[in-house]
């Protein structure tokens, strides 16, 4: 039997989908995870999502949907975590292509459902920004989630919306979505994270990393992203809630607006109108800035000195943990240097590594 999980925002939501499948359904059923190839600029230097033509080695599942096997490769300069996920996780990863808007995504969903005949369909979002109304000042990336929500709401099959780790993406505080959250279907545990433990060692997703960390018992305040957003890690953070799909759509004004869109540019225009911006515009601007930056030499002594300064600064804000993505950007390094930085820090100060997060050292 097959279970279909739609990763609402792509990226780390696909990793969380693999963890949730193992936690909820065990290993008896086959997981098909439908997700964008939309990685942050740390992985993919090109703004926006990738389409099937940006890969070699894809396998056709339906006329509209391709799977991403382990041997697939993004065509340079594009990057993608999906082939490695396919190599390391026991799931079929199918590619969502939003370039034909919500209407195109709905067609892809319909064709995939007809092909694999899943016994359940879940739409998973880590953090809860899929419940955003669109005008929240902390909202950063509403478009990807709004597109999948709009598509799932038009599917003539029952879809269960799941929100894992409310607030962990730093986009909406937990209290902003509490009234919409339904019952807890799973309180994730350290045992549940075993399914993705290897992936967490290299995948840059912050929200899913925080979800796994809290499932393992980490508590405190974690600073994430380039903006240094503070995220509380509490006893409620590992919860997976069911949410009424229609309630989510009634809140999400962007999803309502893009229901009939036929291309990504049109959906982007609605995002600018409803939310005041497009996350792809942000990626375009940041990509231009990153291209102008020169790589910095990872001198261990210099890095340790800069890290000490960074930790002293964030301690004044009550921060107890951070992510390697945050450290990479705070130290002015390029995204491609994240893995080497991570290895350097863990090797030099292993006691501060609370996988997959970095614990801020106590004041000397």
SVG drawing of the C-alpha trace seen along z (x, -y; Angstrom):
<svg xmlns="http://www.w3.org/2000/svg" viewBox="-14 -45 58 49">
<polyline fill="none" stroke="black" stroke-width="0.4" points="0.0,0.0 1.1,-3.6 0.9,-6.7 1.2,-10.0 2.7,-13.0 2.8,-16.4 5.7,-18.5 4.1,-21.9 7.2,-24.0 9.7,-21.7 13.2,-21.6 13.1,-20.4 9.4,-19.6 10.4,-16.6 12.8,-15.4 10.1,-15.9 7.7,-13.9 10.0,-10.9 10.3,-11.1 6.5,-11.5 5.8,-8.6 8.0,-6.3 6.4,-7.6 2.8,-7.4 2.8,-4.5 5.9,-2.4 7.8,-0.6 5.1,1.6 3.6,-1.0 5.5,-2.7 6.0,-6.4 5.7,-8.7 6.8,-12.2 5.7,-14.9 7.9,-18.0 9.4,-21.0 13.0,-21.1 13.2,-24.4 16.3,-24.6 17.8,-27.6 20.6,-29.5 23.0,-27.5 22.4,-24.6 21.0,-26.0 22.5,-29.3 19.5,-29.9 16.5,-31.7 13.1,-30.0 12.1,-26.3 13.6,-23.9 11.6,-22.2 12.0,-18.7 14.1,-20.2 16.7,-21.3 17.6,-17.6 19.1,-14.6 18.1,-11.1 14.5,-11.7 12.0,-8.9 8.5,-9.5 5.7,-8.5 2.8,-10.1 2.7,-12.4 2.9,-15.3 5.0,-14.0 8.6,-12.7 10.4,-10.9 13.8,-12.0 15.9,-8.8 19.3,-8.7 21.1,-8.8 19.4,-12.0 21.5,-15.1 20.6,-18.8 22.1,-20.5 24.8,-23.0 24.7,-25.6 21.5,-24.4 21.6,-22.4 19.2,-20.1 19.2,-17.9 16.6,-15.5 18.9,-13.0 20.8,-12.5 17.5,-12.2 16.4,-9.5 19.7,-7.7 19.4,-7.8 15.7,-7.5 13.3,-4.6 10.8,-6.8 9.9,-7.7 10.5,-11.5 8.3,-12.9 8.8,-16.4 6.2,-19.2 6.6,-21.8 4.9,-25.1 5.7,-26.8 2.1,-26.2 0.7,-27.8 -1.8,-26.2 -3.8,-24.8 -0.7,-22.9 0.0,-21.6 -3.6,-20.4 -3.2,-18.5 0.1,-16.9 -1.6,-15.8 -4.5,-14.3 -2.3,-12.4 -0.1,-11.1 -3.0,-10.0 -4.5,-8.1 -1.1,-6.5 -0.2,-5.4 -3.7,-5.0 -2.6,-6.1 -4.7,-5.0 -4.0,-8.3 -2.9,-11.8 -1.3,-14.1 -0.2,-17.7 2.7,-18.5 4.0,-21.9 6.7,-22.4 6.3,-25.6 2.8,-26.5 3.3,-29.4 0.7,-27.6 -1.8,-29.1 -0.6,-32.7 -3.1,-35.3 -0.5,-37.1 0.0,-40.4 2.1,-39.1 5.3,-41.1 7.4,-38.0 6.2,-36.1 9.0,-35.5 8.1,-32.7 4.3,-32.3 4.2,-31.4 5.3,-27.8 2.9,-26.8 0.1,-28.7 0.5,-27.0 0.4,-23.5 -2.6,-24.4 -4.5,-25.8 -3.8,-22.7 -4.7,-20.2 -8.0,-22.1 -9.0,-21.5 -8.2,-17.7 -11.2,-15.5 -9.8,-13.3 -9.6,-13.7 -6.4,-15.4 -5.3,-15.7 -3.4,-18.8 -0.7,-18.3 1.3,-21.1 4.4,-20.0 6.3,-22.1 4.2,-25.3 6.5,-28.3 9.7,-26.5 10.2,-28.1 10.4,-31.5 7.7,-32.9 4.7,-32.8 4.7,-32.7 2.9,-29.6 0.2,-31.8 -0.7,-33.2 -1.9,-29.8 -3.0,-28.1 -6.7,-28.8 -6.6,-27.0 -4.6,-23.9 -6.6,-20.7 -5.8,-17.6 -2.2,-16.4 -1.8,-13.3 1.8,-12.6 4.2,-14.0 7.5,-13.3 10.2,-11.5 13.9,-10.9 13.1,-7.5 11.1,-9.0 14.1,-11.0 16.1,-7.9 14.6,-7.6 16.3,-10.8 19.3,-10.9 21.9,-10.6 20.2,-13.2 20.2,-15.7 24.0,-15.6 24.1,-17.3 20.7,-18.7 20.5,-22.5 16.9,-22.8 16.5,-24.8 12.8,-24.2 13.1,-20.4 16.4,-20.5 14.7,-22.3 11.8,-19.8 14.1,-16.9 16.2,-18.6 13.1,-19.3 11.9,-15.7 15.3,-14.8 14.7,-17.0 16.5,-20.2 14.9,-23.3 15.8,-26.9 15.9,-29.7 17.4,-29.1 18.5,-31.9 18.0,-31.0 18.3,-32.4 20.3,-35.4 18.0,-37.7 18.7,-36.0 15.1,-35.2 14.6,-33.9 12.6,-30.6 11.5,-29.1 12.1,-25.4 9.5,-24.2 7.7,-21.0 5.0,-21.7 7.5,-22.1 7.6,-18.4 3.8,-18.2 2.2,-17.3 -1.3,-18.8 -4.1,-18.0 -5.7,-21.1 -8.9,-21.4 -8.0,-22.0 -10.9,-24.4 -10.1,-26.4 -6.5,-26.8 -7.7,-28.0 -10.1,-30.5 -7.2,-32.0 -4.7,-32.0 -5.6,-34.9 -2.7,-34.2 -3.9,-30.6 -7.4,-31.9 -6.1,-34.4 -3.9,-31.9 -6.4,-29.0 -6.8,-29.4 -3.3,-30.6 -1.7,-29.0 1.9,-30.0 4.4,-30.9 4.8,-34.5 1.0,-35.1 1.2,-33.5 4.2,-35.7 2.2,-38.8 -0.6,-37.8 2.0,-37.4 3.3,-40.9 -0.3,-42.2 -1.5,-40.2 1.7,-40.0 3.6,-43.0 6.5,-40.9 7.6,-37.7 10.0,-35.4 11.5,-34.7 12.3,-38.4 14.1,-38.1 16.1,-35.2 16.9,-37.0 18.3,-40.0 20.2,-37.8 21.7,-35.7 23.0,-38.9 24.6,-40.0 26.1,-36.5 27.6,-36.4 29.5,-39.6 31.0,-38.2 34.5,-36.7 35.1,-33.4 36.6,-33.8 39.5,-31.5 38.4,-29.2 41.4,-29.8 40.6,-27.8 42.0,-30.5 40.1,-33.3 36.9,-31.2 37.1,-30.4 37.7,-34.1 34.7,-35.2 32.6,-32.4 33.5,-33.7 32.4,-37.2 29.2,-35.9 28.3,-33.8 29.0,-36.7 26.6,-38.8 23.8,-36.3 24.1,-35.4 23.0,-39.0 19.7,-38.2 19.1,-35.0 20.0,-32.7 20.9,-29.1 21.3,-27.5 21.7,-28.3 22.0,-26.6 25.0,-26.1 23.3,-28.1 23.0,-31.0 26.6,-30.8 27.7,-30.6 25.9,-33.8 26.8,-35.6 30.5,-35.0 30.2,-36.3 30.9,-33.0 29.4,-31.7 26.8,-28.9 29.2,-26.4 31.5,-26.7 28.8,-25.6 29.8,-22.0 33.5,-22.7 32.6,-25.2 30.4,-22.6 33.2,-20.0 35.6,-22.5 33.4,-23.6 32.4,-20.0 36.0,-18.8 37.2,-21.7 34.3,-22.0 32.3,-18.7 30.7,-19.3 28.6,-22.2 27.1,-20.0 23.6,-19.0 22.7,-17.4 21.7,-19.0 22.1,-22.3 25.0,-24.2 24.7,-25.0 25.9,-28.5 28.7,-28.2 28.1,-29.4 29.8,-32.7 33.4,-32.0"/>
</svg>
